[in-house]
Amino acid sequence: MPHPFKSWCDPVRRYGDGYDRIAKTFIRCTLPSGRDASLLAERARESSDWDYREIEAGHDAMITAPDALVEMLVEIGQGR
């Protein structure tokens, strides 16, 4: 199903002072999926606000590589 375009255009609204203290991780799925998130991935990789990770899986990593994804998520959670 196509992703709604408006979700890419609507601004994210942040309320309060806590946003900067929230840990943020970008997980890039490296196998082709018909969509290329390289611009978003590069922004996350270059940002000091984001942790950047890669997983060798397609967009549905929770289906095609569930063990690797869970391992990564647990590692991320324990590192915070």
PyMOL Python script that loads the backbone (N, CA, C, O; Angstrom):
from pymol import cmd

cmd.read_pdbstr("""\
ATOM      1  N   MET A   1       0.851  -1.176   0.000  1.00  0.00           N
ATOM      2  CA  MET A   1       0.000   0.000   0.000  1.00  0.00           C
ATOM      3  C   MET A   1       0.896   1.238   0.000  1.00  0.00           C
ATOM      4  O   MET A   1       1.845   1.302   0.781  1.00  0.00           O
ATOM      5  N   PRO A   2       0.622   2.199  -0.838  1.00  0.00           N
ATOM      6  CA  PRO A   2       1.429   3.427  -0.873  1.00  0.00           C
ATOM      7  C   PRO A   2       1.365   4.188   0.456  1.00  0.00           C
ATOM      8  O   PRO A   2       0.343   4.196   1.142  1.00  0.00           O
ATOM      9  N   HIS A   3       2.470   4.815   0.787  1.00  0.00           N
ATOM     10  CA  HIS A   3       2.525   5.621   2.010  1.00  0.00           C
ATOM     11  C   HIS A   3       1.889   6.977   1.737  1.00  0.00           C
ATOM     12  O   HIS A   3       2.183   7.590   0.711  1.00  0.00           O
ATOM     13  N   PRO A   4       1.026   7.462   2.626  1.00  0.00           N
ATOM     14  CA  PRO A   4       0.394   8.771   2.416  1.00  0.00           C
ATOM     15  C   PRO A   4       1.428   9.899   2.336  1.00  0.00           C
ATOM     16  O   PRO A   4       2.240  10.067   3.246  1.00  0.00           O
ATOM     17  N   PHE A   5       1.394  10.655   1.267  1.00  0.00           N
ATOM     18  CA  PHE A   5       2.358  11.730   1.033  1.00  0.00           C
ATOM     19  C   PHE A   5       2.292  12.800   2.119  1.00  0.00           C
ATOM     20  O   PHE A   5       3.325  13.343   2.511  1.00  0.00           O
ATOM     21  N   LYS A   6       1.099  13.107   2.606  1.00  0.00           N
ATOM     22  CA  LYS A   6       0.933  14.175   3.591  1.00  0.00           C
ATOM     23  C   LYS A   6       1.740  13.917   4.866  1.00  0.00           C
ATOM     24  O   LYS A   6       2.146  14.861   5.544  1.00  0.00           O
ATOM     25  N   SER A   7       1.973  12.643   5.195  1.00  0.00           N
ATOM     26  CA  SER A   7       2.743  12.355   6.407  1.00  0.00           C
ATOM     27  C   SER A   7       4.194  12.824   6.291  1.00  0.00           C
ATOM     28  O   SER A   7       4.849  13.051   7.308  1.00  0.00           O
ATOM     29  N   TRP A   8       4.701  12.971   5.075  1.00  0.00           N
ATOM     30  CA  TRP A   8       6.048  13.489   4.859  1.00  0.00           C
ATOM     31  C   TRP A   8       6.078  15.017   4.924  1.00  0.00           C
ATOM     32  O   TRP A   8       7.133  15.608   5.150  1.00  0.00           O
ATOM     33  N   CYS A   9       4.934  15.648   4.729  1.00  0.00           N
ATOM     34  CA  CYS A   9       4.868  17.114   4.637  1.00  0.00           C
ATOM     35  C   CYS A   9       4.442  17.796   5.929  1.00  0.00           C
ATOM     36  O   CYS A   9       4.836  18.932   6.191  1.00  0.00           O
ATOM     37  N   ASP A  10       3.645  17.113   6.735  1.00  0.00           N
ATOM     38  CA  ASP A  10       3.150  17.727   7.967  1.00  0.00           C
ATOM     39  C   ASP A  10       4.301  17.918   8.954  1.00  0.00           C
ATOM     40  O   ASP A  10       5.088  16.996   9.167  1.00  0.00           O
ATOM     41  N   PRO A  11       4.407  19.085   9.550  1.00  0.00           N
ATOM     42  CA  PRO A  11       5.480  19.312  10.522  1.00  0.00           C
ATOM     43  C   PRO A  11       5.221  18.524  11.806  1.00  0.00           C
ATOM     44  O   PRO A  11       4.075  18.293  12.190  1.00  0.00           O
ATOM     45  N   VAL A  12       6.300  18.121  12.453  1.00  0.00           N
ATOM     46  CA  VAL A  12       6.207  17.466  13.755  1.00  0.00           C
ATOM     47  C   VAL A  12       6.146  18.561  14.795  1.00  0.00           C
ATOM     48  O   VAL A  12       6.971  19.475  14.797  1.00  0.00           O
ATOM     49  N   ARG A  13       5.180  18.470  15.667  1.00  0.00           N
ATOM     50  CA  ARG A  13       5.037  19.477  16.709  1.00  0.00           C
ATOM     51  C   ARG A  13       5.596  18.911  18.017  1.00  0.00           C
ATOM     52  O   ARG A  13       5.234  17.816  18.446  1.00  0.00           O
ATOM     53  N   ARG A  14       6.474  19.676  18.625  1.00  0.00           N
ATOM     54  CA  ARG A  14       7.080  19.259  19.884  1.00  0.00           C
ATOM     55  C   ARG A  14       6.564  20.167  20.993  1.00  0.00           C
ATOM     56  O   ARG A  14       6.504  21.387  20.844  1.00  0.00           O
ATOM     57  N   TYR A  15       6.197  19.551  22.093  1.00  0.00           N
ATOM     58  CA  TYR A  15       5.681  20.310  23.226  1.00  0.00           C
ATOM     59  C   TYR A  15       6.556  20.056  24.441  1.00  0.00           C
ATOM     60  O   TYR A  15       6.947  18.918  24.701  1.00  0.00           O
ATOM     61  N   GLY A  16       6.857  21.088  25.168  1.00  0.00           N
ATOM     62  CA  GLY A  16       7.650  20.947  26.384  1.00  0.00           C
ATOM     63  C   GLY A  16       9.129  20.879  26.099  1.00  0.00           C
ATOM     64  O   GLY A  16       9.570  20.976  24.954  1.00  0.00           O
ATOM     65  N   ASP A  17       9.885  20.710  27.164  1.00  0.00           N
ATOM     66  CA  ASP A  17      11.344  20.711  27.068  1.00  0.00           C
ATOM     67  C   ASP A  17      11.943  19.320  26.945  1.00  0.00           C
ATOM     68  O   ASP A  17      13.153  19.205  26.752  1.00  0.00           O
ATOM     69  N   GLY A  18      11.167  18.277  27.047  1.00  0.00           N
ATOM     70  CA  GLY A  18      11.700  16.927  27.118  1.00  0.00           C
ATOM     71  C   GLY A  18      12.150  16.319  25.809  1.00  0.00           C
ATOM     72  O   GLY A  18      12.865  15.317  25.829  1.00  0.00           O
ATOM     73  N   TYR A  19      11.770  16.872  24.672  1.00  0.00           N
ATOM     74  CA  TYR A  19      12.079  16.248  23.385  1.00  0.00           C
ATOM     75  C   TYR A  19      13.572  16.021  23.192  1.00  0.00           C
ATOM     76  O   TYR A  19      13.976  14.965  22.705  1.00  0.00           O
ATOM     77  N   ASP A  20      14.381  16.977  23.560  1.00  0.00           N
ATOM     78  CA  ASP A  20      15.825  16.859  23.355  1.00  0.00           C
ATOM     79  C   ASP A  20      16.451  15.766  24.210  1.00  0.00           C
ATOM     80  O   ASP A  20      17.553  15.307  23.912  1.00  0.00           O
ATOM     81  N   ARG A  21      15.764  15.342  25.267  1.00  0.00           N
ATOM     82  CA  ARG A  21      16.297  14.290  26.138  1.00  0.00           C
ATOM     83  C   ARG A  21      15.844  12.896  25.712  1.00  0.00           C
ATOM     84  O   ARG A  21      16.311  11.905  26.273  1.00  0.00           O
ATOM     85  N   ILE A  22      14.947  12.798  24.734  1.00  0.00           N
ATOM     86  CA  ILE A  22      14.468  11.502  24.266  1.00  0.00           C
ATOM     87  C   ILE A  22      15.510  10.899  23.320  1.00  0.00           C
ATOM     88  O   ILE A  22      15.933  11.542  22.359  1.00  0.00           O
ATOM     89  N   ALA A  23      15.916   9.670  23.598  1.00  0.00           N
ATOM     90  CA  ALA A  23      16.880   8.980  22.731  1.00  0.00           C
ATOM     91  C   ALA A  23      16.189   8.615  21.420  1.00  0.00           C
ATOM     92  O   ALA A  23      15.059   8.126  21.415  1.00  0.00           O
ATOM     93  N   LYS A  24      16.882   8.859  20.315  1.00  0.00           N
ATOM     94  CA  LYS A  24      16.319   8.590  18.993  1.00  0.00           C
ATOM     95  C   LYS A  24      17.288   7.716  18.207  1.00  0.00           C
ATOM     96  O   LYS A  24      18.482   8.008  18.147  1.00  0.00           O
ATOM     97  N   THR A  25      16.775   6.640  17.601  1.00  0.00           N
ATOM     98  CA  THR A  25      17.598   5.742  16.802  1.00  0.00           C
ATOM     99  C   THR A  25      16.954   5.552  15.440  1.00  0.00           C
ATOM    100  O   THR A  25      15.759   5.274  15.344  1.00  0.00           O
ATOM    101  N   PHE A  26      17.742   5.701  14.398  1.00  0.00           N
ATOM    102  CA  PHE A  26      17.304   5.450  13.024  1.00  0.00           C
ATOM    103  C   PHE A  26      17.870   4.094  12.624  1.00  0.00           C
ATOM    104  O   PHE A  26      19.086   3.901  12.636  1.00  0.00           O
ATOM    105  N   ILE A  27      16.998   3.155  12.270  1.00  0.00           N
ATOM    106  CA  ILE A  27      17.431   1.844  11.809  1.00  0.00           C
ATOM    107  C   ILE A  27      17.136   1.769  10.317  1.00  0.00           C
ATOM    108  O   ILE A  27      15.981   1.792   9.893  1.00  0.00           O
ATOM    109  N   ARG A  28      18.201   1.678   9.534  1.00  0.00           N
ATOM    110  CA  ARG A  28      18.034   1.601   8.080  1.00  0.00           C
ATOM    111  C   ARG A  28      18.075   0.142   7.640  1.00  0.00           C
ATOM    112  O   ARG A  28      19.021  -0.586   7.939  1.00  0.00           O
ATOM    113  N   CYS A  29      17.039  -0.266   6.929  1.00  0.00           N
ATOM    114  CA  CYS A  29      16.999  -1.594   6.326  1.00  0.00           C
ATOM    115  C   CYS A  29      17.736  -1.502   4.990  1.00  0.00           C
ATOM    116  O   CYS A  29      17.341  -0.733   4.115  1.00  0.00           O
ATOM    117  N   THR A  30      18.803  -2.284   4.833  1.00  0.00           N
ATOM    118  CA  THR A  30      19.697  -2.096   3.695  1.00  0.00           C
ATOM    119  C   THR A  30      19.299  -2.845   2.432  1.00  0.00           C
ATOM    120  O   THR A  30      19.801  -2.526   1.354  1.00  0.00           O
ATOM    121  N   LEU A  31      18.422  -3.819   2.530  1.00  0.00           N
ATOM    122  CA  LEU A  31      18.034  -4.549   1.326  1.00  0.00           C
ATOM    123  C   LEU A  31      16.996  -3.764   0.543  1.00  0.00           C
ATOM    124  O   LEU A  31      16.170  -3.069   1.136  1.00  0.00           O
ATOM    125  N   PRO A  32      17.026  -3.863  -0.779  1.00  0.00           N
ATOM    126  CA  PRO A  32      16.075  -3.101  -1.608  1.00  0.00           C
ATOM    127  C   PRO A  32      14.626  -3.440  -1.255  1.00  0.00           C
ATOM    128  O   PRO A  32      14.283  -4.592  -0.993  1.00  0.00           O
ATOM    129  N   SER A  33      13.802  -2.417  -1.257  1.00  0.00           N
ATOM    130  CA  SER A  33      12.383  -2.638  -0.976  1.00  0.00           C
ATOM    131  C   SER A  33      11.498  -1.826  -1.911  1.00  0.00           C
ATOM    132  O   SER A  33      10.281  -1.782  -1.730  1.00  0.00           O
ATOM    133  N   GLY A  34      12.092  -1.188  -2.902  1.00  0.00           N
ATOM    134  CA  GLY A  34      11.303  -0.347  -3.791  1.00  0.00           C
ATOM    135  C   GLY A  34      11.241   1.095  -3.323  1.00  0.00           C
ATOM    136  O   GLY A  34      10.821   1.975  -4.074  1.00  0.00           O
ATOM    137  N   ARG A  35      11.660   1.345  -2.079  1.00  0.00           N
ATOM    138  CA  ARG A  35      11.687   2.707  -1.536  1.00  0.00           C
ATOM    139  C   ARG A  35      13.101   2.983  -1.062  1.00  0.00           C
ATOM    140  O   ARG A  35      13.742   2.116  -0.469  1.00  0.00           O
ATOM    141  N   ASP A  36      13.582   4.168  -1.317  1.00  0.00           N
ATOM    142  CA  ASP A  36      14.938   4.501  -0.910  1.00  0.00           C
ATOM    143  C   ASP A  36      14.890   5.589   0.152  1.00  0.00           C
ATOM    144  O   ASP A  36      14.441   6.707  -0.100  1.00  0.00           O
ATOM    145  N   ALA A  37      15.352   5.245   1.324  1.00  0.00           N
ATOM    146  CA  ALA A  37      15.363   6.200   2.438  1.00  0.00           C
ATOM    147  C   ALA A  37      16.749   6.792   2.632  1.00  0.00           C
ATOM    148  O   ALA A  37      17.091   7.221   3.734  1.00  0.00           O
ATOM    149  N   SER A  38      17.550   6.819   1.575  1.00  0.00           N
ATOM    150  CA  SER A  38      18.939   7.235   1.742  1.00  0.00           C
ATOM    151  C   SER A  38      19.072   8.674   2.240  1.00  0.00           C
ATOM    152  O   SER A  38      19.962   8.958   3.042  1.00  0.00           O
ATOM    153  N   LEU A  39      18.219   9.583   1.791  1.00  0.00           N
ATOM    154  CA  LEU A  39      18.301  10.968   2.263  1.00  0.00           C
ATOM    155  C   LEU A  39      18.012  11.037   3.758  1.00  0.00           C
ATOM    156  O   LEU A  39      18.738  11.698   4.499  1.00  0.00           O
ATOM    157  N   LEU A  40      16.974  10.371   4.199  1.00  0.00           N
ATOM    158  CA  LEU A  40      16.650  10.358   5.627  1.00  0.00           C
ATOM    159  C   LEU A  40      17.744   9.668   6.428  1.00  0.00           C
ATOM    160  O   LEU A  40      18.101  10.115   7.518  1.00  0.00           O
ATOM    161  N   ALA A  41      18.272   8.583   5.887  1.00  0.00           N
ATOM    162  CA  ALA A  41      19.342   7.863   6.576  1.00  0.00           C
ATOM    163  C   ALA A  41      20.576   8.737   6.733  1.00  0.00           C
ATOM    164  O   ALA A  41      21.186   8.766   7.803  1.00  0.00           O
ATOM    165  N   GLU A  42      20.945   9.445   5.687  1.00  0.00           N
ATOM    166  CA  GLU A  42      22.121  10.317   5.769  1.00  0.00           C
ATOM    167  C   GLU A  42      21.913  11.444   6.770  1.00  0.00           C
ATOM    168  O   GLU A  42      22.838  11.810   7.495  1.00  0.00           O
ATOM    169  N   ARG A  43      20.732  11.984   6.812  1.00  0.00           N
ATOM    170  CA  ARG A  43      20.445  13.038   7.805  1.00  0.00           C
ATOM    171  C   ARG A  43      20.595  12.491   9.218  1.00  0.00           C
ATOM    172  O   ARG A  43      21.178  13.139  10.087  1.00  0.00           O
ATOM    173  N   ALA A  44      20.064  11.291   9.440  1.00  0.00           N
ATOM    174  CA  ALA A  44      20.165  10.679  10.771  1.00  0.00           C
ATOM    175  C   ALA A  44      21.611  10.345  11.098  1.00  0.00           C
ATOM    176  O   ALA A  44      22.060  10.565  12.223  1.00  0.00           O
ATOM    177  N   ARG A  45      22.347   9.814  10.123  1.00  0.00           N
ATOM    178  CA  ARG A  45      23.743   9.429  10.345  1.00  0.00           C
ATOM    179  C   ARG A  45      24.591  10.650  10.699  1.00  0.00           C
ATOM    180  O   ARG A  45      25.493  10.555  11.531  1.00  0.00           O
ATOM    181  N   GLU A  46      24.314  11.780  10.083  1.00  0.00           N
ATOM    182  CA  GLU A  46      25.103  12.995  10.307  1.00  0.00           C
ATOM    183  C   GLU A  46      24.659  13.789  11.531  1.00  0.00           C
ATOM    184  O   GLU A  46      25.369  14.690  11.977  1.00  0.00           O
ATOM    185  N   SER A  47      23.500  13.465  12.071  1.00  0.00           N
ATOM    186  CA  SER A  47      22.956  14.213  13.203  1.00  0.00           C
ATOM    187  C   SER A  47      23.552  13.730  14.522  1.00  0.00           C
ATOM    188  O   SER A  47      23.717  12.531  14.744  1.00  0.00           O
ATOM    189  N   SER A  48      23.864  14.667  15.373  1.00  0.00           N
ATOM    190  CA  SER A  48      24.343  14.292  16.707  1.00  0.00           C
ATOM    191  C   SER A  48      23.180  13.905  17.616  1.00  0.00           C
ATOM    192  O   SER A  48      23.398  13.379  18.707  1.00  0.00           O
ATOM    193  N   ASP A  49      21.949  14.159  17.181  1.00  0.00           N
ATOM    194  CA  ASP A  49      20.766  13.832  17.979  1.00  0.00           C
ATOM    195  C   ASP A  49      20.296  12.391  17.787  1.00  0.00           C
ATOM    196  O   ASP A  49      19.487  11.892  18.569  1.00  0.00           O
ATOM    197  N   TRP A  50      20.797  11.727  16.758  1.00  0.00           N
ATOM    198  CA  TRP A  50      20.311  10.393  16.418  1.00  0.00           C
ATOM    199  C   TRP A  50      21.427   9.365  16.497  1.00  0.00           C
ATOM    200  O   TRP A  50      22.574   9.646  16.148  1.00  0.00           O
ATOM    201  N   ASP A  51      21.074   8.167  16.961  1.00  0.00           N
ATOM    202  CA  ASP A  51      21.935   6.997  16.849  1.00  0.00           C
ATOM    203  C   ASP A  51      21.547   6.347  15.524  1.00  0.00           C
ATOM    204  O   ASP A  51      20.360   6.261  15.210  1.00  0.00           O
ATOM    205  N   TYR A  52      22.507   5.898  14.755  1.00  0.00           N
ATOM    206  CA  TYR A  52      22.242   5.325  13.433  1.00  0.00           C
ATOM    207  C   TYR A  52      22.662   3.865  13.423  1.00  0.00           C
ATOM    208  O   TYR A  52      23.775   3.528  13.825  1.00  0.00           O
ATOM    209  N   ARG A  53      21.775   3.010  12.966  1.00  0.00           N
ATOM    210  CA  ARG A  53      22.061   1.578  12.857  1.00  0.00           C
ATOM    211  C   ARG A  53      21.609   1.081  11.491  1.00  0.00           C
ATOM    212  O   ARG A  53      20.786   1.714  10.829  1.00  0.00           O
ATOM    213  N   GLU A  54      22.152  -0.053  11.078  1.00  0.00           N
ATOM    214  CA  GLU A  54      21.718  -0.703   9.839  1.00  0.00           C
ATOM    215  C   GLU A  54      21.429  -2.165  10.124  1.00  0.00           C
ATOM    216  O   GLU A  54      22.072  -2.792  10.965  1.00  0.00           O
ATOM    217  N   ILE A  55      20.439  -2.702   9.399  1.00  0.00           N
ATOM    218  CA  ILE A  55      20.102  -4.111   9.496  1.00  0.00           C
ATOM    219  C   ILE A  55      19.958  -4.646   8.078  1.00  0.00           C
ATOM    220  O   ILE A  55      19.351  -4.007   7.218  1.00  0.00           O
ATOM    221  N   GLU A  56      20.524  -5.827   7.846  1.00  0.00           N
ATOM    222  CA  GLU A  56      20.445  -6.424   6.521  1.00  0.00           C
ATOM    223  C   GLU A  56      19.088  -7.112   6.398  1.00  0.00           C
ATOM    224  O   GLU A  56      18.936  -8.300   6.683  1.00  0.00           O
ATOM    225  N   ALA A  57      18.117  -6.326   5.967  1.00  0.00           N
ATOM    226  CA  ALA A  57      16.743  -6.796   5.809  1.00  0.00           C
ATOM    227  C   ALA A  57      16.010  -5.799   4.930  1.00  0.00           C
ATOM    228  O   ALA A  57      16.490  -4.691   4.692  1.00  0.00           O
ATOM    229  N   GLY A  58      14.864  -6.197   4.460  1.00  0.00           N
ATOM    230  CA  GLY A  58      14.011  -5.281   3.718  1.00  0.00           C
ATOM    231  C   GLY A  58      13.181  -4.451   4.682  1.00  0.00           C
ATOM    232  O   GLY A  58      13.397  -4.495   5.893  1.00  0.00           O
ATOM    233  N   HIS A  59      12.239  -3.700   4.148  1.00  0.00           N
ATOM    234  CA  HIS A  59      11.415  -2.791   4.937  1.00  0.00           C
ATOM    235  C   HIS A  59      10.646  -3.514   6.045  1.00  0.00           C
ATOM    236  O   HIS A  59      10.390  -2.930   7.098  1.00  0.00           O
ATOM    237  N   ASP A  60      10.280  -4.759   5.822  1.00  0.00           N
ATOM    238  CA  ASP A  60       9.533  -5.536   6.824  1.00  0.00           C
ATOM    239  C   ASP A  60      10.480  -6.413   7.637  1.00  0.00           C
ATOM    240  O   ASP A  60      10.313  -7.632   7.688  1.00  0.00           O
ATOM    241  N   ALA A  61      11.462  -5.800   8.264  1.00  0.00           N
ATOM    242  CA  ALA A  61      12.474  -6.539   9.025  1.00  0.00           C
ATOM    243  C   ALA A  61      11.845  -7.388  10.120  1.00  0.00           C
ATOM    244  O   ALA A  61      12.387  -8.437  10.470  1.00  0.00           O
ATOM    245  N   MET A  62      10.726  -6.963  10.662  1.00  0.00           N
ATOM    246  CA  MET A  62      10.087  -7.725  11.733  1.00  0.00           C
ATOM    247  C   MET A  62       9.553  -9.060  11.232  1.00  0.00           C
ATOM    248  O   MET A  62       9.264  -9.957  12.024  1.00  0.00           O
ATOM    249  N   ILE A  63       9.424  -9.189   9.906  1.00  0.00           N
ATOM    250  CA  ILE A  63       8.957 -10.440   9.309  1.00  0.00           C
ATOM    251  C   ILE A  63      10.132 -11.230   8.731  1.00  0.00           C
ATOM    252  O   ILE A  63      10.219 -12.443   8.918  1.00  0.00           O
ATOM    253  N   THR A  64      11.039 -10.539   8.027  1.00  0.00           N
ATOM    254  CA  THR A  64      12.119 -11.228   7.319  1.00  0.00           C
ATOM    255  C   THR A  64      13.368 -11.463   8.171  1.00  0.00           C
ATOM    256  O   THR A  64      14.151 -12.363   7.869  1.00  0.00           O
ATOM    257  N   ALA A  65      13.567 -10.680   9.217  1.00  0.00           N
ATOM    258  CA  ALA A  65      14.739 -10.837  10.087  1.00  0.00           C
ATOM    259  C   ALA A  65      14.370 -10.539  11.536  1.00  0.00           C
ATOM    260  O   ALA A  65      14.990  -9.684  12.168  1.00  0.00           O
ATOM    261  N   PRO A  66      13.357 -11.240  12.073  1.00  0.00           N
ATOM    262  CA  PRO A  66      12.871 -10.884  13.411  1.00  0.00           C
ATOM    263  C   PRO A  66      13.917 -11.049  14.511  1.00  0.00           C
ATOM    264  O   PRO A  66      13.988 -10.220  15.418  1.00  0.00           O
ATOM    265  N   ASP A  67      14.729 -12.105  14.445  1.00  0.00           N
ATOM    266  CA  ASP A  67      15.727 -12.317  15.502  1.00  0.00           C
ATOM    267  C   ASP A  67      16.773 -11.207  15.509  1.00  0.00           C
ATOM    268  O   ASP A  67      17.132 -10.695  16.570  1.00  0.00           O
ATOM    269  N   ALA A  68      17.258 -10.837  14.337  1.00  0.00           N
ATOM    270  CA  ALA A  68      18.253  -9.769  14.251  1.00  0.00           C
ATOM    271  C   ALA A  68      17.665  -8.437  14.713  1.00  0.00           C
ATOM    272  O   ALA A  68      18.339  -7.658  15.387  1.00  0.00           O
ATOM    273  N   LEU A  69      16.430  -8.180  14.357  1.00  0.00           N
ATOM    274  CA  LEU A  69      15.784  -6.925  14.762  1.00  0.00           C
ATOM    275  C   LEU A  69      15.583  -6.880  16.273  1.00  0.00           C
ATOM    276  O   LEU A  69      15.865  -5.863  16.906  1.00  0.00           O
ATOM    277  N   VAL A  70      15.099  -7.967  16.850  1.00  0.00           N
ATOM    278  CA  VAL A  70      14.896  -8.004  18.301  1.00  0.00           C
ATOM    279  C   VAL A  70      16.223  -7.809  19.031  1.00  0.00           C
ATOM    280  O   VAL A  70      16.301  -7.070  20.013  1.00  0.00           O
ATOM    281  N   GLU A  71      17.269  -8.484  18.535  1.00  0.00           N
ATOM    282  CA  GLU A  71      18.584  -8.328  19.150  1.00  0.00           C
ATOM    283  C   GLU A  71      19.029  -6.867  19.115  1.00  0.00           C
ATOM    284  O   GLU A  71      19.557  -6.350  20.099  1.00  0.00           O
ATOM    285  N   MET A  72      18.815  -6.210  17.981  1.00  0.00           N
ATOM    286  CA  MET A  72      19.194  -4.808  17.853  1.00  0.00           C
ATOM    287  C   MET A  72      18.369  -3.921  18.783  1.00  0.00           C
ATOM    288  O   MET A  72      18.916  -3.034  19.440  1.00  0.00           O
ATOM    289  N   LEU A  73      17.079  -4.152  18.843  1.00  0.00           N
ATOM    290  CA  LEU A  73      16.210  -3.340  19.698  1.00  0.00           C
ATOM    291  C   LEU A  73      16.558  -3.505  21.178  1.00  0.00           C
ATOM    292  O   LEU A  73      16.551  -2.534  21.934  1.00  0.00           O
ATOM    293  N   VAL A  74      16.862  -4.740  21.586  1.00  0.00           N
ATOM    294  CA  VAL A  74      17.260  -4.980  22.973  1.00  0.00           C
ATOM    295  C   VAL A  74      18.571  -4.260  23.269  1.00  0.00           C
ATOM    296  O   VAL A  74      18.716  -3.630  24.317  1.00  0.00           O
ATOM    297  N   GLU A  75      19.524  -4.354  22.344  1.00  0.00           N
ATOM    298  CA  GLU A  75      20.808  -3.661  22.511  1.00  0.00           C
ATOM    299  C   GLU A  75      20.610  -2.154  22.636  1.00  0.00           C
ATOM    300  O   GLU A  75      21.218  -1.507  23.489  1.00  0.00           O
ATOM    301  N   ILE A  76      19.753  -1.603  21.775  1.00  0.00           N
ATOM    302  CA  ILE A  76      19.468  -0.164  21.829  1.00  0.00           C
ATOM    303  C   ILE A  76      18.840   0.202  23.171  1.00  0.00           C
ATOM    304  O   ILE A  76      19.219   1.192  23.795  1.00  0.00           O
ATOM    305  N   GLY A  77      17.878  -0.608  23.604  1.00  0.00           N
ATOM    306  CA  GLY A  77      17.197  -0.340  24.867  1.00  0.00           C
ATOM    307  C   GLY A  77      18.104  -0.425  26.071  1.00  0.00           C
ATOM    308  O   GLY A  77      17.950   0.342  27.022  1.00  0.00           O
ATOM    309  N   GLN A  78      19.042  -1.341  26.045  1.00  0.00           N
ATOM    310  CA  GLN A  78      19.963  -1.500  27.181  1.00  0.00           C
ATOM    311  C   GLN A  78      21.032  -0.418  27.195  1.00  0.00           C
ATOM    312  O   GLN A  78      21.607  -0.117  28.241  1.00  0.00           O
ATOM    313  N   GLY A  79      21.295   0.164  26.033  1.00  0.00           N
ATOM    314  CA  GLY A  79      22.330   1.187  25.953  1.00  0.00           C
ATOM    315  C   GLY A  79      21.859   2.550  26.405  1.00  0.00           C
ATOM    316  O   GLY A  79      22.662   3.479  26.492  1.00  0.00           O
ATOM    317  N   ARG A  80      20.603   2.692  26.689  1.00  0.00           N
ATOM    318  CA  ARG A  80      20.054   3.998  27.049  1.00  0.00           C
ATOM    319  C   ARG A  80      20.018   4.175  28.538  1.00  0.00           C
ATOM    320  O   ARG A  80      19.584   5.219  29.025  1.00  0.00           O
TER     321      ARG A  80
END
""", "prot")
cmd.dss("prot")
cmd.show_as("cartoon", "prot")
cmd.util.cbc("prot")
cmd.orient("prot")
